[in-house]
Amino acid sequence: MTANYISGNLVDLFERRIYPAEVEVVNGVISAIREVATAPAQYILPGFVDAHIHIESSMLVPSAFAPLAAVQGTVATVSDPHEIANVCGMAGVQYMIDNSKLTPFKFFFGAPSCVPATGFETAGATLDAKTVAELLANPDIWYLSEMMNYPGVLYKDPEVMAKMEAAKLACKPIDGHAPGLKGVDAATYCAAGISTDHECYTLEEALEKVELGMHILIREGSAAKNYEALCELLRLHPDRVMLCSDDKHPDELVLHHINGLVKRSLAKGYNLYDVLRAASVNPVLHYKIPVGLLRVNDPADFIVVGSLAQLNILQTWIGGQKVAENGKYLMGKVPVSPINNFDTNQKSVEAFKIKTTASAPVIRVIEAIEGQLVTNILELKAKVVDGCLVSDTNQDVLKMAVVNRYSKNAPVATAFIKNFGLKRGAIASTVAHDCHNIIVIGVDDESICAAVNALIDCKGGISVAADKSDVAVMPLPVAGLMSDKEGHMVAGEYTAIDAKAKLLGTALHAPFMTLSFMALLVIPALKLSDKGLFDGSKFAFTPLEV
């Protein structure tokens, strides 16, 4: 029996004190913590937990995600495999579980509750109540993932209620997803047994949900950035707060993860113990996951930092193994075998044309908002050329389309969107929440078609068409969502293609991440699915022309 000894100033989040200590680790467990007279000038604290993330949105499989997150001090994630489930169903969920077990990093997956998220789009799979109940009986499944179908909860849809009842019978938490829901509707939603929400974008909304008994997850992802609006919860209700990223692209993950939010919070003057509990203790206790919290007999999951202010991660320990040190991941690379579901045919330029008979048409336009997933509905005069509605770069109103990736010859759905800022070309992606059809925005039909067909050729990825003949592609062979490559390589590839997109004129911080949410029907107000333009506030399709 070999023991490891780690010395430093131990940050005890339960007794709320810091003292010099020696931590003894035997067989992956903390066997003793001894207070000593002096210790090295470093701090030992529980590792960080991302309380809600879709690993797929990092464009990395779990075994490639782990090295990037571990060097940032993250030891575990509460992970919703909703994205791959929408593409590959149960096989996709099992793929994530199996791949995650190839690394010591701790992934805790949920049972996706909404596959598909709505009946107003085409997904690659369906997980009904019976299937969800089977998943919840699996010891590798720890909770029921975000219940996006809040109308189904409010109106007691039998399928929705059966899924939540299965979670209750399994004694597993139910995650929420109810952006902007307030008043009686919020109370009804919470009373159904839903315990969290990561979709709050105002402090007022979050405070109301806290009063109803919910835990609020402060989200700061690559597109949705709600930290500044919600961080005061760390002072007002520290025991009801967790930190999460939800969706984070690889170029940001190589720079920071939950440690970035911890550092920002400490710089703002929030209490050290409250902030660190939000980053570790609160999610561990809420989800009842076996992650150590720096106590005797806990799993040895902790980090060593040089300074509490700088939060420079010196070491990351998971299950008693030192997995990262001084920015380097110490475990080996894991080979990746792809899984996919992609069956559509090449498209013609004609498929993207939008004909009109109106002389001065007014159209409904999606208004994208930087840093938010919600959108607005605008009504604007359309530009018409040769009897067709076209992009109007002077108004920054661009054509948008969603192409069904699961069926040949399906019609293309089209609409218009504002605030993407492209002056030429097009960008496209098969990362398009939640069903992950092909989504594209562009200035002209030829570029739009070229960007889409490049993704059809490689069966998924992201693309930039500067024009119809100049197209760059980043393939994502795992379900059209994730790469099969190592994390830093993927981050480099993504940084390069993101730069190409920005050369077309967009000023958005993360244009591909923002693009990916423009088909997310469960986030109001106006979005586009492969079946048409959708008004999320009415939960119904709406015509393009007013």
C-alpha positions in Angstrom: 0.0 0.0 0.0 1.6 3.2 -1.2 0.7 6.6 0.3 1.0 10.0 -1.3 1.5 13.1 0.9 0.6 16.6 -0.2 1.3 19.6 2.0 0.1 23.1 1.9 -2.5 25.5 3.4 -5.7 23.5 3.4 -8.9 25.5 2.6 -11.6 23.8 4.7 -15.0 24.8 3.2 -17.0 23.2 5.9 -15.2 24.7 8.9 -14.5 27.9 6.9 -10.9 28.1 7.8 -7.4 27.8 6.3 -4.6 26.0 8.1 -1.3 24.3 7.3 -1.8 20.6 6.7 -0.6 17.4 5.3 -3.0 15.3 3.2 -2.4 11.6 3.1 -3.8 9.7 0.1 -4.1 5.9 0.0 -5.8 3.9 -2.7 -7.5 6.9 -4.2 -9.0 8.1 -0.9 -7.9 10.7 1.6 -6.9 8.6 4.6 -5.8 11.4 6.9 -5.5 15.2 7.1 -3.0 16.4 9.7 -2.6 19.9 10.9 1.1 20.8 11.0 3.1 23.8 12.2 4.3 24.9 8.8 3.5 24.1 5.2 4.7 25.1 1.7 3.4 28.4 0.3 0.6 26.8 -1.6 -3.1 26.1 -1.1 -5.0 22.8 -1.2 -8.7 23.1 -2.1 -11.5 20.9 -3.5 -11.4 20.5 -7.3 -14.0 22.4 -9.4 -17.2 21.0 -10.7 -19.0 22.3 -13.8 -22.6 21.9 -12.7 -24.1 21.8 -16.2 -22.4 21.3 -19.5 -22.9 19.6 -22.8 -19.5 18.1 -23.5 -20.4 17.8 -27.2 -20.4 21.6 -27.5 -16.7 21.7 -26.7 -16.4 19.7 -30.0 -14.4 17.2 -28.0 -15.3 13.7 -26.9 -15.1 13.2 -23.1 -11.6 11.7 -23.2 -10.3 14.8 -25.1 -12.3 17.2 -23.0 -10.7 15.9 -19.8 -7.1 17.1 -20.4 -8.2 20.6 -21.2 -10.5 20.9 -18.2 -8.2 19.1 -15.7 -5.3 21.6 -16.2 -7.8 24.3 -15.3 -8.6 22.7 -11.9 -11.8 21.0 -12.9 -12.2 17.4 -11.6 -15.8 16.6 -12.6 -18.7 17.7 -14.7 -22.5 17.2 -14.5 -23.0 16.5 -18.2 -26.1 16.3 -20.2 -25.6 14.1 -23.3 -28.7 15.7 -24.9 -26.9 16.8 -28.1 -25.6 13.4 -29.2 -28.8 11.8 -28.0 -30.7 13.9 -30.5 -28.4 12.6 -33.3 -27.8 9.0 -32.3 -30.3 8.2 -29.5 -29.4 5.6 -26.8 -26.3 4.6 -28.7 -25.0 8.1 -28.5 -25.5 8.3 -24.7 -23.7 5.0 -24.2 -20.9 6.3 -26.5 -20.3 9.2 -24.1 -20.4 7.0 -21.0 -18.0 4.4 -22.5 -15.5 7.1 -23.8 -15.6 8.9 -20.5 -14.5 5.8 -18.6 -11.2 5.8 -20.5 -10.0 8.7 -18.4 -9.8 9.3 -14.6 -11.7 12.5 -15.0 -15.2 12.3 -13.4 -18.1 12.7 -15.8 -21.7 12.4 -14.4 -24.2 12.0 -17.2 -27.9 12.7 -17.1 -30.8 11.0 -18.9 -31.9 13.4 -21.7 -35.5 14.4 -21.0 -36.3 16.1 -24.3 -35.2 14.1 -27.4 -36.4 15.7 -29.6 -36.8 18.9 -27.6 -40.1 19.6 -29.5 -42.3 18.1 -32.1 -41.6 21.0 -34.4 -38.3 19.8 -35.8 -36.7 16.7 -37.1 -34.2 14.8 -34.9 -32.2 11.7 -35.4 -33.8 9.8 -32.6 -36.6 9.8 -30.0 -36.2 8.9 -26.3 -39.7 8.2 -24.9 -40.7 7.9 -21.3 -40.0 4.1 -21.3 -36.5 4.7 -22.6 -35.8 7.5 -20.2 -36.9 5.3 -17.3 -34.5 2.6 -18.5 -31.7 5.2 -18.6 -32.5 6.4 -15.1 -32.2 2.8 -13.8 -28.6 2.8 -15.1 -26.0 3.5 -12.3 -24.0 5.6 -14.8 -26.9 8.0 -15.1 -27.2 10.5 -12.2 -30.2 12.8 -12.9 -32.9 13.7 -15.4 -31.4 16.3 -17.7 -32.9 19.7 -18.3 -36.7 19.6 -18.8 -36.9 22.0 -21.7 -40.5 21.3 -22.5 -41.8 23.7 -19.9 -45.2 23.9 -21.7 -45.5 20.1 -21.3 -44.8 20.6 -17.5 -47.3 23.4 -17.2 -50.1 21.5 -19.0 -49.2 18.1 -17.6 -48.3 16.4 -20.8 -48.5 12.6 -20.0 -45.1 11.8 -21.6 -43.4 14.6 -19.8 -44.9 13.8 -16.4 -44.0 10.1 -16.9 -40.3 11.0 -17.4 -40.3 13.2 -14.3 -42.1 10.5 -12.3 -39.4 8.0 -13.3 -36.7 10.3 -12.0 -38.6 10.7 -8.7 -38.9 6.9 -8.4 -35.2 6.6 -9.0 -34.5 9.3 -6.4 -32.5 11.3 -8.9 -32.7 15.1 -9.3 -34.6 16.8 -12.2 -32.8 19.7 -13.9 -34.8 22.6 -15.2 -34.7 24.9 -18.3 -37.2 27.7 -18.2 -35.9 31.0 -19.6 -37.9 34.0 -18.5 -40.6 31.9 -16.7 -42.1 33.8 -13.8 -45.2 34.1 -11.6 -47.7 31.3 -11.5 -46.0 29.5 -14.4 -42.7 29.4 -12.6 -44.4 28.2 -9.4 -46.1 25.4 -11.2 -42.9 24.4 -13.0 -40.9 24.3 -9.7 -43.7 22.5 -7.8 -43.5 19.6 -10.4 -40.2 18.6 -8.7 -37.7 20.5 -10.9 -34.8 21.6 -8.7 -32.5 23.8 -10.9 -32.4 26.4 -13.6 -29.4 27.5 -15.7 -31.4 29.7 -18.1 -32.0 32.8 -15.9 -30.8 36.0 -17.5 -31.9 38.6 -15.0 -31.4 38.8 -11.3 -35.1 39.4 -10.7 -36.0 36.1 -12.4 -33.3 34.2 -10.5 -34.4 35.6 -7.1 -38.0 34.6 -7.8 -36.9 31.1 -8.6 -34.7 30.9 -5.5 -37.8 31.8 -3.4 -39.6 28.9 -5.1 -36.9 26.6 -3.8 -34.8 26.2 -7.0 -31.0 26.2 -7.2 -29.6 28.7 -9.7 -26.7 27.7 -12.0 -24.8 30.8 -13.0 -23.9 30.2 -16.6 -21.0 31.7 -18.6 -20.5 29.9 -21.8 -19.1 30.8 -25.2 -22.4 32.4 -26.4 -24.6 32.7 -23.3 -23.0 34.9 -20.7 -25.1 35.5 -17.7 -22.5 35.8 -15.0 -22.5 39.6 -14.7 -26.3 39.6 -14.4 -26.4 36.9 -11.7 -23.2 37.0 -9.7 -24.8 39.0 -6.8 -26.5 35.6 -6.0 -23.1 34.6 -4.5 -23.7 37.2 -1.8 -27.5 36.9 -1.5 -28.0 33.1 -1.7 -24.6 31.4 -1.7 -26.0 28.0 -0.7 -28.4 28.0 -3.7 -25.8 28.8 -6.4 -23.6 26.7 -8.6 -21.4 27.6 -11.5 -21.6 26.2 -15.0 -20.6 26.8 -18.6 -23.4 24.9 -20.4 -21.7 25.2 -23.9 -18.0 26.0 -24.2 -16.0 26.0 -27.4 -12.4 24.5 -27.3 -10.6 27.8 -27.9 -12.0 29.1 -24.6 -11.6 25.9 -22.8 -7.8 26.0 -23.3 -7.8 29.4 -21.5 -10.2 28.9 -18.6 -13.1 26.9 -17.3 -14.8 27.1 -13.9 -11.6 28.6 -12.5 -12.2 31.7 -14.6 -15.5 32.3 -12.8 -14.0 31.6 -9.4 -11.2 34.1 -10.1 -13.7 36.8 -11.3 -15.8 36.3 -8.3 -13.0 36.7 -5.9 -11.8 39.8 -7.7 -15.3 41.3 -7.2 -14.9 40.7 -3.4 -17.3 37.8 -2.9 -16.6 35.6 0.1 -13.9 33.1 -0.6 -15.7 30.2 1.1 -19.0 31.0 -0.6 -17.4 31.2 -4.0 -15.5 27.9 -3.6 -18.6 26.1 -2.3 -20.5 27.2 -5.4 -17.7 25.8 -7.5 -17.5 22.4 -5.7 -19.6 21.7 -2.6 -23.0 22.8 -3.9 -23.1 20.6 -7.0 -21.6 17.6 -5.2 -24.2 17.7 -2.5 -27.1 18.5 -4.8 -26.5 15.8 -7.4 -25.1 13.4 -4.8 -22.1 12.6 -6.9 -19.0 10.8 -5.5 -16.6 13.7 -5.8 -14.2 14.4 -2.9 -14.6 17.6 -0.9 -11.2 17.4 0.9 -12.4 15.4 3.9 -11.1 12.2 5.5 -12.5 9.2 3.6 -13.5 11.3 0.6 -12.1 10.4 -2.9 -8.9 12.3 -3.4 -10.2 14.9 -5.8 -8.5 18.2 -5.1 -6.3 20.9 -6.6 -3.2 22.7 -5.4 -2.8 26.4 -6.3 0.0 28.8 -5.7 -2.2 31.8 -4.8 -5.9 32.2 -3.9 -6.0 35.5 -5.7 -4.2 34.4 -8.9 -5.7 30.9 -8.7 -2.7 29.4 -10.6 -3.3 25.7 -10.8 -0.2 23.8 -9.8 -1.6 20.3 -9.6 -4.9 18.5 -10.1 -5.6 15.2 -8.4 -8.5 12.9 -9.3 -9.2 9.7 -7.6 -5.8 9.8 -5.9 -3.9 10.3 -9.2 -2.0 13.4 -10.1 -3.5 14.0 -13.5 -2.2 17.5 -14.3 0.8 19.6 -13.2 1.8 23.1 -14.2 -0.5 23.3 -17.2 0.4 19.8 -18.5 -1.9 16.8 -18.5 -0.1 13.7 -17.3 -2.3 10.9 -18.6 -2.1 9.3 -22.0 -4.1 10.1 -25.1 -7.1 7.9 -25.8 -8.0 6.7 -29.4 -11.4 7.7 -30.7 -13.8 5.8 -32.8 -16.6 7.9 -34.5 -20.3 7.4 -34.4 -22.7 9.3 -36.6 -26.2 9.6 -38.2 -26.2 11.6 -41.4 -28.2 10.9 -44.5 -29.0 13.8 -46.8 -28.1 14.7 -50.4 -26.3 17.6 -52.0 -28.4 20.8 -52.3 -28.9 23.1 -55.3 -28.7 26.9 -55.2 -32.4 27.0 -56.1 -33.3 25.2 -52.9 -32.3 28.3 -50.9 -34.3 30.9 -53.0 -37.3 32.5 -51.3 -39.9 33.7 -53.9 -42.4 36.4 -53.1 -45.4 37.9 -55.0 -45.6 41.0 -52.7 -44.4 44.3 -54.1 -43.1 45.6 -50.8 -43.0 42.7 -48.4 -42.5 43.0 -44.7 -40.9 40.0 -43.0 -40.4 38.6 -39.5 -36.7 38.7 -38.7 -34.8 37.0 -35.9 -32.8 39.5 -33.9 -29.7 37.7 -32.4 -28.4 39.3 -29.2 -24.7 39.1 -28.3 -24.2 37.1 -25.1 -27.7 35.7 -25.0 -29.7 32.7 -26.3 -33.0 34.6 -26.4 -33.8 36.5 -29.5 -36.3 39.2 -30.5 -38.9 39.4 -33.3 -38.5 42.3 -35.7 -40.7 43.2 -38.6 -38.7 44.8 -41.4 -39.1 45.7 -45.0 -37.5 43.0 -47.1 -35.1 43.4 -50.0 -36.4 41.9 -53.2 -34.4 41.0 -56.3 -36.0 39.3 -59.3 -39.0 38.3 -57.3 -37.0 36.7 -54.5 -36.3 37.8 -50.9 -32.5 38.3 -50.5 -30.0 39.3 -47.8 -29.7 43.1 -47.2 -26.3 43.8 -45.8 -27.1 47.5 -45.5 -29.6 46.6 -42.8 -27.5 43.6 -41.6 -30.4 41.3 -42.4 -29.1 38.0 -43.7 -30.7 34.9 -45.2 -30.7 31.9 -42.9 -31.6 28.3 -43.6 -31.9 25.0 -41.8 -31.4 21.7 -43.8 -32.7 18.4 -42.6 -29.6 16.2 -42.2 -31.5 13.0 -41.6 -33.5 12.7 -44.8 -32.9 13.0 -48.5 -34.8 15.6 -50.6 -36.4 17.2 -47.6 -37.4 20.9 -48.3 -35.0 23.6 -47.0 -36.5 25.9 -44.3 -35.5 29.6 -44.7 -35.8 32.9 -42.8 -33.8 36.0 -42.1 -31.7 37.1 -39.2 -30.1 40.4 -37.9 -26.9 41.2 -36.1 -24.5 38.6 -37.6 -22.8 41.3 -39.6 -21.5 39.2 -42.5 -20.6 41.4 -45.5 -19.9 38.5 -47.9 -20.0 34.7 -47.9 -21.7 32.3 -45.5 -21.0 30.2 -42.4 -22.6 26.9 -41.6 -22.7 24.2 -38.9 -24.1 20.8 -38.0 -23.9 21.9 -34.4 -27.4 23.3 -34.2 -29.3 22.9 -31.0 -31.1 20.7 -30.4 -31.6 18.4 -33.4 -28.3 19.3 -35.1 -29.6 19.7 -38.6 -27.4 21.9 -40.9 -27.8 25.6 -40.1 -26.4 28.3 -42.3 -26.4 32.1 -42.5 -25.1 34.0 -45.6 -25.1 36.9 -47.9 -25.8 35.1 -51.2 -27.4 31.8 -52.2 -24.2 30.5 -53.9 -22.1 30.9 -50.8 -24.9 29.5 -48.6 -25.2 26.4 -50.9 -21.4 25.9 -51.0 -21.1 26.1 -47.2 -23.9 23.5 -46.8 -22.7 21.1 -49.4 -19.2 21.1 -47.9 -20.7 19.8 -44.6 -22.8 17.2 -46.4 -19.5 16.0 -48.1 -17.8 15.4 -44.7 -21.0 14.3 -42.9 -20.9 17.1 -40.3 -18.7 19.9 -39.1 -18.5 23.7 -39.4 -17.7 25.6 -42.6 -16.9 29.1 -43.9 -17.5 30.0 -47.5 -15.9 33.2 -48.6 -17.6 32.7 -51.9 -18.9 29.6 -53.8 -15.4 28.4 -54.6 -13.5 29.3 -51.5 -14.7 27.1 -48.7 -13.0 26.1 -45.4 -14.2 23.1 -43.4 -13.6 21.7 -39.9 -14.9 18.2 -40.0 -16.6 16.8 -36.8 -16.9 13.1 -37.6 -18.3 12.1 -34.2 -22.1 12.7 -34.7 -21.3 15.9 -36.6 -20.7 17.4 -33.2 -17.2 16.4 -32.1 -13.8 15.9 -33.5 -11.8 12.7 -33.1 -8.6 14.7 -32.5 -6.7 15.8 -29.4 -8.0 18.9 -27.6 -5.3 21.5 -28.3 -5.3 20.5 -32.0 -9.1 21.0 -32.1 -8.8 24.3 -30.4 -6.3 25.4 -33.0 -8.4 24.3 -35.9 -11.5 26.0 -34.4 -9.5 29.3 -33.7 -8.4 29.3 -37.4 -11.9 28.8 -38.9 -13.4 31.2 -36.4 -11.0 33.8 -37.7 -12.0 33.1 -41.3 -15.7 33.7 -40.3 -14.7 37.0 -38.7 -13.0 38.0 -41.9 -16.4 38.0 -43.5 -17.4 40.8 -41.3 -19.1 39.4 -38.2 -18.2 41.1 -34.9 -19.8 38.5 -32.8 -17.6 37.0 -30.0 -18.4 33.4 -30.9 -20.3 33.4 -34.3 -20.5 29.6 -34.6 -21.8 29.2 -31.0 -24.4 32.0 -31.5 -25.3 30.3 -34.8 -25.8 27.0 -33.1 -28.6 28.4 -31.0 -30.7 30.0 -33.7 -32.5 26.7 -34.2 -33.2 26.2 -30.5 -37.0 26.4 -30.4 -37.4 26.2 -26.7 -35.6 29.5 -26.2 -37.9 32.5 -27.2 -38.7 34.4 -29.1 -38.1 33.6 -32.8 -36.0 30.7 -34.2 -35.9 28.5 -37.3 -36.2 24.7 -37.5 -36.0 22.5 -40.5 -39.8 22.7 -40.6 -40.1 26.4 -40.5 -40.0 29.7 -38.6 -41.1 29.2 -35.0 -42.5 31.7 -32.5 -41.3 30.4 -29.1 -43.5 32.8 -27.2 -46.6 31.3 -28.8 -45.0 27.8 -29.2 -46.2 27.7 -32.8 -45.0 28.2 -36.4 -45.3 31.6 -37.8 -45.2 32.9 -41.5 -42.1 34.6 -42.8 -44.0 37.4 -44.4 -46.2 39.6 -42.2 
